[in-house]
Amino acid sequence: MGTDGKPGDGGGRHARLLGVLIALAVIVLNLAVAGTAELFLQSRLDDAESSAAATTQSIAHALDGSVSNAAQVTKLAVRMLVTECESEMQSTGEIEPAKLNAYFRAMRTSLPAGTLLHVTNASGRVIFGPMVGNARPLSYSDRDFFAALMGGRASPRIWVTNLLRGRATQEEVIAFVARYDDTEGRPEGVVSVAIPQSYFQALLQVPSLGPHGIALMRDASTALIASYPASKVEKLGNRHFSSQLAQVIKSGERAQTFHAVHTGDGIERIDSFRRLSGLPFYLVVGKSAEDYLATWHSARRWAIFAQLGFLVVSTSFAAMLWSVVRRLHGIQRDEARRARRDVLTGLPNRLALMEHLPSAIARARRSGSWMAVGLLDLDDFKAINDGYGHAAGDNLLIALGRRLQGLVRAGDFVARLGGDEFLFVFEGLSPSEAQLQLDRALHRIHQAGDASIGLGAGQQVRIGMSMGIALFPHDGDHADALLRHADAAMYEVKQKKGKRLTWWSTTAPQVGAAT
């Protein structure tokens, strides 16, 4: 069948390129949105973590002040009691409980609530304090601090114990103890001021830490003294804590903020650690990531929804735009195809010929083959129009066009130039067999006109044809020259139609005319 080239290929490439650009734009825009969202979320995350760190630092500092203040007051009370006991020993040689009791009542208002006072003699027997005079008197002789203080070995002037169970109340206490001496400087006994664990537990009540926050107080051996809330830990005295806290304690830092991924209760937190001044205690205040990142998680969910929404909208818009582009391209392609088609016969027209012929010449030049251009004109077509009407003439042209298009080879080209003129391009002719190849092709074409053609309304006619042939490269190496030679050859045949022996001719000496 005849072909008319591919007039829409350039537009198709442009449309595909535009489609790629649209897809790239969607990808770039979504990456930009995702990147912006990630930067925003990272900034919010940094802000949330910084705020949590600042909060825990502030609370830890405040708790440090509360605990240290209670400790300093208690230490002062211990020193004053030691001075009072030594003064009594110097003046009377013994301690009068009534005086100590009055003295203790005067100090009690400045001491932590529930604080207990005990004074022992040199054997460790409690001679002042709760349950004195009981059938089973209390004794501190088996306490570690008593042996250390009474043994005369180098020891702190005031000893602060780990968590102990009080002998008098059976409650957990932290004891501040010191030795008092006689006039000769010999150990005479110890003074003990015990603060109940419940007091420290009350100090740690910090609701602003949030539902999953925690405040801990540990002794020098890292055993748990107090915690808030109490349900977040197993029990007092446990030593379960994160490896991050262990590293902080080991570092010797007095205060530090760290990120604990695996805490004692398994909750991820930002913690602030403080080593209390002058006391063998550690404070840990933590805010749970679940609490301080709640707003961030909400923002993250909204960011994800926004990104997904933007992805859907941008993809939908891109798809719609691509659909419009394809539709416009289809319209342009159809218009280009129609512009290159003869309206009546549907064959390629003169515009399609002028696009096709230079390409055919270039192919023949590259391959070294011949190419023939044949210009065909119908004989006495005007008489058909005049005798049968223009509609019949149109029907003849349509039917002939179909026949001609079906007779040419797949690589050949047939077009209608207008009126009753048709043009053929025969490619791939061998220089040695051009005569034979043209004879076959032209014989088929002549048969198309020699057979009866219907005009409609049951009318049939046979039509004569005249054709001029121009050969590449003999008659020219460009389209205009070939068309001029073909037109001249056709005109010569047309002029002799009344007495001619052939219906086509060519100026090429290598190819003779055929009947």
C-alpha positions as CSV (number, residue, x, y, z in Angstrom):
1,M,0.0,0.0,0.0
2,G,1.1,3.6,-0.5
3,T,2.4,5.5,2.5
4,D,2.5,9.1,3.4
5,G,5.4,9.2,5.8
6,K,5.1,10.0,9.4
7,P,4.1,13.7,9.6
8,G,3.2,13.5,13.3
9,D,6.4,12.0,14.6
10,G,8.0,15.3,15.6
11,G,4.8,16.2,17.6
12,G,4.8,12.8,19.2
13,R,8.3,13.2,20.4
14,H,7.5,16.6,21.8
15,A,4.4,15.2,23.5
16,R,6.4,12.3,25.0
17,L,9.1,14.8,26.1
18,L,6.4,17.0,27.7
19,G,5.0,13.9,29.5
20,V,8.5,13.1,30.9
21,L,8.9,16.7,32.0
22,I,5.5,16.6,33.7
23,A,6.4,13.4,35.5
24,L,9.8,14.9,36.5
25,A,8.0,18.0,37.7
26,V,5.6,15.9,39.9
27,I,8.5,13.9,41.3
28,V,10.6,17.0,42.0
29,L,7.7,18.9,43.6
30,N,6.8,15.9,45.8
31,L,10.5,15.5,46.8
32,A,10.6,19.2,47.6
33,V,7.4,19.0,49.7
34,A,8.7,15.8,51.4
35,G,12.1,17.5,52.1
36,T,10.4,20.7,53.4
37,A,8.2,18.6,55.6
38,E,11.2,16.6,56.9
39,L,13.1,19.8,57.7
40,F,10.0,21.2,59.4
41,L,9.5,18.0,61.4
42,Q,13.2,17.8,62.3
43,S,13.1,21.4,63.5
44,R,9.9,20.6,65.6
45,L,11.6,17.5,66.9
46,D,14.7,19.4,67.9
47,D,12.6,22.0,69.6
48,A,10.6,19.4,71.5
49,E,13.7,17.6,72.7
50,S,15.4,20.9,73.7
51,S,12.2,22.0,75.6
52,A,12.1,18.6,77.3
53,A,15.8,18.8,78.2
54,A,15.3,22.4,79.6
55,T,12.3,21.3,81.6
56,T,14.0,18.3,83.2
57,Q,17.1,20.4,83.9
58,S,15.0,23.0,85.6
59,I,13.0,20.5,87.7
60,A,16.2,18.6,88.6
61,H,17.8,21.9,89.7
62,A,14.8,22.8,91.8
63,L,14.8,19.3,93.4
64,D,18.5,19.5,94.1
65,G,17.8,22.7,96.0
66,S,15.0,21.2,98.0
67,V,16.9,18.0,98.9
68,S,20.2,19.9,99.6
69,N,18.4,22.5,101.8
70,A,16.8,19.7,103.9
71,A,20.2,18.0,104.1
72,Q,22.0,21.2,105.2
73,V,19.4,21.9,107.8
74,T,19.7,18.3,109.1
75,K,23.5,18.5,109.2
76,L,23.2,21.7,111.1
77,A,20.9,20.0,113.6
78,V,23.3,17.1,114.0
79,R,26.2,19.4,114.7
80,M,24.2,21.4,117.2
81,L,23.0,18.2,118.9
82,V,26.6,16.9,119.0
83,T,27.7,20.2,120.6
84,E,24.8,20.0,123.1
85,C,25.7,16.4,124.0
86,E,29.4,17.2,124.5
87,S,28.5,20.3,126.6
88,E,26.3,18.1,128.8
89,M,29.1,15.6,129.2
90,Q,31.5,18.3,130.2
91,S,29.2,20.0,132.7
92,T,27.4,17.1,134.3
93,G,29.2,14.0,133.0
94,E,25.9,12.6,131.6
95,I,23.2,13.5,129.1
96,E,19.8,14.7,130.5
97,P,17.0,13.5,128.2
98,A,14.7,16.3,129.3
99,K,17.2,18.9,128.0
100,L,17.7,17.1,124.7
101,N,13.9,16.7,124.3
102,A,13.3,20.4,124.8
103,Y,16.2,21.2,122.5
104,F,14.8,18.8,119.8
105,R,11.3,20.3,120.1
106,A,12.8,23.7,119.4
107,M,14.6,22.5,116.2
108,R,11.7,20.3,114.9
109,T,10.0,23.1,113.0
110,S,13.0,23.6,110.8
111,L,13.6,19.9,110.1
112,P,11.8,17.8,107.5
113,A,8.5,16.4,108.7
114,G,8.7,13.1,110.4
115,T,12.4,13.5,111.3
116,L,13.5,11.3,114.3
117,L,16.3,12.0,116.8
118,H,18.3,9.2,118.5
119,V,21.3,9.5,120.8
120,T,23.3,6.4,121.9
121,N,25.9,5.7,124.5
122,A,29.3,4.2,123.8
123,S,27.9,0.7,123.7
124,G,25.4,1.7,121.0
125,R,22.3,1.6,123.3
126,V,19.8,4.3,122.5
127,I,19.5,6.6,125.4
128,F,17.3,9.2,123.8
129,G,14.7,8.9,121.2
130,P,11.5,7.0,120.4
131,M,10.9,3.8,122.3
132,V,13.6,4.6,125.0
133,G,12.7,2.7,128.1
134,N,11.0,0.0,126.2
135,A,11.5,-3.6,127.5
136,R,13.7,-4.2,124.5
137,P,15.9,-1.1,124.2
138,L,17.1,-0.1,120.8
139,S,20.8,-0.5,119.9
140,Y,22.9,0.8,117.0
141,S,25.9,-1.3,117.9
142,D,25.4,-3.4,114.8
143,R,25.1,-0.5,112.4
144,D,28.0,0.0,110.0
145,F,28.2,3.7,110.7
146,F,28.4,3.1,114.5
147,A,31.4,0.8,114.2
148,A,33.1,3.2,111.8
149,L,32.4,6.3,114.0
150,M,33.3,4.7,117.3
151,G,36.4,2.9,116.0
152,G,38.3,6.1,115.6
153,R,39.1,5.5,112.0
154,A,39.1,8.4,109.6
155,S,35.6,9.0,108.6
156,P,33.3,12.0,107.6
157,R,32.5,14.2,110.4
158,I,28.8,13.6,109.6
159,W,27.9,10.2,108.1
160,V,25.0,10.1,105.7
161,T,23.7,6.5,105.4
162,N,22.1,4.6,102.6
163,L,18.4,3.7,102.9
164,L,17.9,2.0,106.3
165,R,14.9,0.5,108.0
166,G,14.3,2.5,111.2
167,R,14.5,0.5,114.4
168,A,11.9,2.6,116.1
169,T,9.3,3.0,113.3
170,Q,10.2,0.2,110.9
171,E,10.0,2.8,108.1
172,E,12.7,3.4,105.5
173,V,14.9,6.3,106.5
174,I,18.1,8.2,105.6
175,A,20.2,8.9,108.7
176,F,22.6,11.7,109.3
177,V,24.9,10.5,112.1
178,A,27.9,12.0,114.0
179,R,29.9,11.0,117.0
180,Y,30.1,13.0,120.3
181,D,33.1,12.7,122.6
182,D,33.8,13.1,126.3
183,T,36.1,15.7,127.8
184,E,39.1,13.5,127.0
185,G,38.1,13.3,123.3
186,R,37.1,9.6,123.6
187,P,34.0,8.5,121.7
188,E,31.1,8.6,123.9
189,G,28.2,7.8,121.5
190,V,26.5,8.9,118.3
191,V,23.8,11.3,117.4
192,S,21.4,10.3,114.7
193,V,18.9,12.4,112.9
194,A,16.8,10.2,110.6
195,I,14.7,11.6,107.7
196,P,11.9,9.3,106.6
197,Q,11.9,8.1,103.0
198,S,8.4,9.4,102.6
199,Y,9.8,13.0,102.9
200,F,12.0,12.5,99.9
201,Q,9.1,10.7,98.1
202,A,7.0,13.8,98.7
203,L,9.7,16.1,97.3
204,L,9.6,14.2,94.0
205,Q,5.9,14.9,93.4
206,V,6.3,16.8,90.1
207,P,3.1,16.5,88.1
208,S,4.5,18.8,85.4
209,L,6.6,15.9,84.2
210,G,3.6,14.5,82.4
211,P,1.8,11.1,82.6
212,H,4.9,9.2,81.7
213,G,7.5,11.3,83.4
214,I,9.6,10.1,86.3
215,A,11.7,11.6,89.1
216,L,14.2,9.3,90.9
217,M,16.5,9.7,93.9
218,R,19.3,7.1,94.3
219,D,22.0,6.7,97.0
220,A,25.7,6.3,96.5
221,S,25.3,2.6,95.6
222,T,22.7,3.6,93.0
223,A,20.0,1.9,95.1
224,L,16.6,3.6,94.7
225,I,15.6,5.8,97.6
226,A,12.5,7.4,96.2
227,S,10.6,7.8,93.0
228,Y,7.7,9.6,91.4
229,P,5.3,8.0,90.5
230,A,6.0,5.0,92.7
231,S,4.3,2.7,90.3
232,K,6.9,3.3,87.6
233,V,9.6,1.3,89.5
234,E,9.7,-2.2,91.0
235,K,10.6,-1.4,94.6
236,L,12.9,0.6,96.8
237,G,16.5,-0.4,96.8
238,N,16.5,-1.7,93.2
239,R,19.4,-0.9,90.9
240,H,17.7,-1.1,87.6
241,F,18.6,1.8,85.4
242,S,19.7,2.6,81.9
243,S,23.1,2.1,80.5
244,Q,23.1,5.8,79.6
245,L,22.7,6.7,83.3
246,A,25.6,4.3,84.2
247,Q,27.8,6.2,81.7
248,V,26.8,9.5,83.2
249,I,27.6,8.4,86.7
250,K,30.9,6.9,85.6
251,S,31.9,10.1,83.9
252,G,32.0,12.0,87.2
253,E,29.9,14.8,85.8
254,R,27.8,16.6,88.4
255,A,24.9,17.4,86.1
256,Q,24.1,16.2,82.6
257,T,21.2,15.6,80.2
258,F,21.1,12.4,78.3
259,H,18.7,10.4,76.1
260,A,17.7,7.1,77.7
261,V,16.4,4.7,75.2
262,H,16.0,1.7,77.5
263,T,15.1,2.9,81.0
264,G,14.3,0.7,84.0
265,D,10.6,0.6,83.1
266,G,11.2,0.4,79.4
267,I,10.0,3.9,78.5
268,E,12.2,6.1,76.2
269,R,13.0,9.4,77.9
270,I,15.1,12.5,78.0
271,D,16.7,12.6,81.5
272,S,18.6,15.2,83.5
273,F,21.0,13.8,86.0
274,R,22.4,15.7,89.1
275,R,24.8,14.6,91.7
276,L,23.8,16.4,94.9
277,S,26.3,18.7,96.5
278,G,27.9,17.2,99.5
279,L,25.5,14.3,99.6
280,P,25.9,10.7,98.3
281,F,22.7,11.1,96.3
282,Y,21.8,11.2,92.6
283,L,18.7,12.8,91.2
284,V,17.3,11.7,87.8
285,V,14.4,13.6,86.3
286,G,12.9,12.4,83.0
287,K,10.2,13.3,80.5
288,S,8.8,10.5,78.3
289,A,9.2,10.8,74.5
290,E,5.5,9.8,74.4
291,D,4.6,13.0,76.2
292,Y,7.0,15.6,74.9
293,L,6.7,14.3,71.3
294,A,2.9,14.1,71.4
295,T,2.5,17.4,69.5
296,W,5.4,16.4,67.2
297,H,3.6,13.1,66.4
298,S,0.4,14.9,65.7
299,A,2.4,17.3,63.4
300,R,4.0,14.3,61.7
301,R,0.7,12.7,61.0
302,W,-0.6,15.9,59.5
303,A,2.6,16.2,57.5
304,I,2.2,12.7,56.2
305,F,-1.5,13.3,55.3
306,A,-0.5,16.6,53.6
307,Q,2.2,14.9,51.6
308,L,-0.1,12.1,50.6
309,G,-2.8,14.7,49.7
310,F,-0.2,16.7,47.7
311,L,0.9,13.5,46.0
312,V,-2.7,12.6,45.0
313,V,-3.5,16.2,43.9
314,S,-0.2,16.7,42.0
315,T,-0.5,13.2,40.4
316,S,-4.1,13.8,39.5
317,F,-3.3,17.2,38.0
318,A,-0.3,15.7,36.1
319,A,-2.6,13.0,34.8
320,M,-5.2,15.5,33.8
321,L,-2.5,17.7,32.2
322,W,-1.0,14.7,30.4
323,S,-4.5,13.8,29.2
324,V,-5.0,17.3,27.8
325,V,-1.5,17.1,26.2
326,R,-2.3,13.8,24.6
327,R,-5.7,15.0,23.5
328,L,-4.2,18.1,22.0
329,H,-1.5,16.1,20.4
330,G,-4.1,13.7,19.0
331,I,-6.0,16.7,17.6
332,Q,-2.8,18.1,16.1
333,R,-1.8,14.6,14.7
334,D,-5.3,14.2,13.2
335,E,-5.1,17.7,11.8
336,A,-1.6,17.0,10.4
337,R,-2.9,13.7,8.9
338,R,-5.9,15.4,7.4
339,A,-3.7,18.2,6.0
340,R,-1.7,15.5,4.2
341,R,-4.7,13.6,2.9
342,D,-6.8,14.2,-0.1
343,V,-10.3,15.0,1.1
344,L,-12.1,13.1,-1.6
345,T,-10.0,9.9,-2.1
346,G,-8.2,9.7,1.3
347,L,-4.9,9.3,-0.6
348,P,-1.8,11.4,0.4
349,N,-2.0,14.9,-1.2
350,R,0.6,17.3,-2.7
351,L,1.8,18.3,0.8
352,A,2.4,14.7,1.8
353,L,4.2,14.2,-1.5
354,M,6.5,17.1,-1.0
355,E,7.5,15.6,2.5
356,H,7.9,12.1,1.1
357,L,9.8,12.7,-2.1
358,P,13.0,14.2,-0.6
359,S,13.2,11.2,1.8
360,A,12.7,8.7,-1.0
361,I,15.5,10.4,-3.0
362,A,17.8,10.3,0.0
363,R,17.1,6.6,0.5
364,A,17.8,5.9,-3.2
365,R,21.0,7.9,-3.0
366,R,22.2,5.9,0.0
367,S,21.3,2.5,-1.4
368,G,22.5,3.2,-5.0
369,S,19.1,2.1,-6.4
370,W,16.9,3.8,-8.9
371,M,13.6,5.5,-8.2
372,A,10.8,6.4,-10.5
373,V,8.3,9.2,-10.2
374,G,5.1,8.7,-12.3
375,L,2.6,11.4,-13.0
376,L,-0.8,10.0,-14.1
377,D,-3.6,11.9,-15.7
378,L,-7.0,10.5,-16.7
379,D,-8.1,10.8,-20.4
380,D,-11.3,12.6,-21.1
381,F,-12.3,13.0,-17.5
382,K,-14.1,16.2,-18.3
383,A,-16.5,14.3,-20.5
384,I,-17.5,12.1,-17.6
385,N,-18.2,15.1,-15.4
386,D,-20.2,16.7,-18.2
387,G,-22.0,13.5,-19.2
388,Y,-22.7,11.9,-15.9
389,G,-22.3,14.8,-13.4
390,H,-19.7,15.8,-10.9
391,A,-21.0,13.3,-8.3
392,A,-20.3,10.5,-10.7
393,G,-16.9,11.9,-11.4
394,D,-16.1,12.0,-7.7
395,N,-17.3,8.4,-7.4
396,L,-14.9,7.4,-10.2
397,L,-12.0,9.1,-8.5
398,I,-12.8,7.5,-5.2
399,A,-13.0,4.0,-6.7
400,L,-9.9,4.5,-8.8
401,G,-8.0,5.8,-5.8
402,R,-8.8,2.6,-3.8
403,R,-7.7,0.4,-6.7
404,L,-4.5,2.3,-7.2
405,Q,-3.6,2.3,-3.5
406,G,-4.2,-1.5,-3.4
407,L,-2.0,-2.2,-6.5
408,V,1.3,-0.5,-5.5
409,R,3.9,-2.3,-3.5
410,A,4.2,-1.8,0.2
411,G,7.2,0.5,-0.1
412,D,5.7,2.6,-3.0
413,F,3.8,5.8,-2.7
414,V,0.6,7.0,-4.5
415,A,-1.0,10.4,-4.1
416,R,-3.7,12.5,-5.7
417,L,-2.4,15.9,-6.7
418,G,-5.8,17.3,-7.6
419,G,-8.4,17.0,-10.3
420,D,-7.8,13.8,-12.1
421,E,-4.0,13.8,-11.5
422,F,-2.3,11.0,-9.5
423,L,1.4,10.6,-8.7
424,F,3.4,7.5,-8.0
425,V,6.8,7.0,-6.4
426,F,8.4,3.6,-7.1
427,E,11.4,3.0,-4.8
428,G,14.1,0.3,-4.8
429,L,14.4,-0.2,-8.6
430,S,17.4,-2.2,-9.6
431,P,19.4,-0.3,-12.4
432,S,19.7,-3.6,-14.3
433,E,16.0,-4.6,-13.9
434,A,14.3,-1.2,-13.8
435,Q,12.5,-1.9,-17.1
436,L,11.0,-5.2,-15.9
437,Q,10.1,-3.8,-12.5
438,L,8.3,-0.8,-14.0
439,D,6.6,-2.9,-16.6
440,R,5.0,-5.0,-13.8
441,A,3.9,-2.1,-11.7
442,L,2.6,0.0,-14.6
443,H,0.7,-3.0,-16.0
444,R,-1.2,-3.4,-12.8
445,I,-2.0,0.3,-12.7
446,H,-3.2,0.3,-16.3
447,Q,-5.5,-2.7,-15.5
448,A,-7.0,-0.6,-12.7
449,G,-8.3,1.9,-15.3
450,D,-8.9,-0.6,-18.1
451,A,-11.5,-2.4,-15.9
452,S,-14.9,-1.0,-15.5
453,I,-15.4,1.5,-12.7
454,G,-18.8,2.1,-11.1
455,L,-20.1,5.7,-11.1
456,G,-23.2,5.0,-9.0
457,A,-26.8,4.4,-9.9
458,G,-25.7,1.2,-11.8
459,Q,-23.5,3.1,-14.3
460,Q,-20.1,1.7,-15.3
461,V,-17.3,3.2,-17.4
462,R,-13.8,2.4,-18.5
463,I,-11.3,5.2,-18.4
464,G,-8.0,5.8,-20.3
465,M,-4.8,7.0,-18.5
466,S,-1.7,8.9,-19.5
467,M,1.5,8.7,-17.4
468,G,4.9,10.3,-17.6
469,I,7.9,8.7,-15.8
470,A,11.0,10.5,-14.5
471,L,13.9,8.4,-13.2
472,F,16.3,9.2,-10.4
473,P,19.2,9.8,-10.9
474,H,18.9,10.1,-14.7
475,D,16.3,12.9,-14.8
476,G,17.5,14.8,-11.7
477,D,18.7,14.4,-8.2
478,H,16.0,16.5,-6.5
479,A,12.2,16.6,-6.3
480,D,11.5,19.6,-8.5
481,A,13.6,18.2,-11.4
482,L,11.9,14.8,-11.2
483,L,8.4,16.3,-11.1
484,R,9.2,18.6,-14.1
485,H,10.5,15.6,-16.2
486,A,7.5,13.5,-15.2
487,D,5.1,16.3,-16.2
488,A,6.8,16.8,-19.5
489,A,6.7,13.1,-20.3
490,M,3.1,12.9,-19.3
491,Y,2.2,15.9,-21.4
492,E,3.9,14.3,-24.4
493,V,1.9,11.1,-24.0
494,K,-1.3,13.2,-23.5
495,Q,-0.8,15.1,-26.7
496,K,-0.6,11.9,-28.7
497,K,-3.5,10.1,-27.1
498,G,-5.4,9.8,-30.3
499,K,-2.7,8.0,-32.2
500,R,-0.3,6.8,-29.5
501,L,1.0,3.3,-29.1
502,T,1.9,3.6,-25.5
503,W,0.1,5.1,-22.5
504,W,3.3,6.1,-20.6
505,S,6.7,7.3,-21.5
506,T,10.1,8.3,-20.0
507,T,13.1,10.3,-21.1
508,A,15.5,7.7,-19.7
509,P,17.2,5.8,-22.5
510,Q,17.7,2.7,-20.2
511,V,14.0,2.2,-20.0
512,G,11.9,1.8,-23.0
513,A,8.2,2.6,-23.3
514,A,5.7,-0.1,-22.6
515,T,2.4,-0.7,-24.3
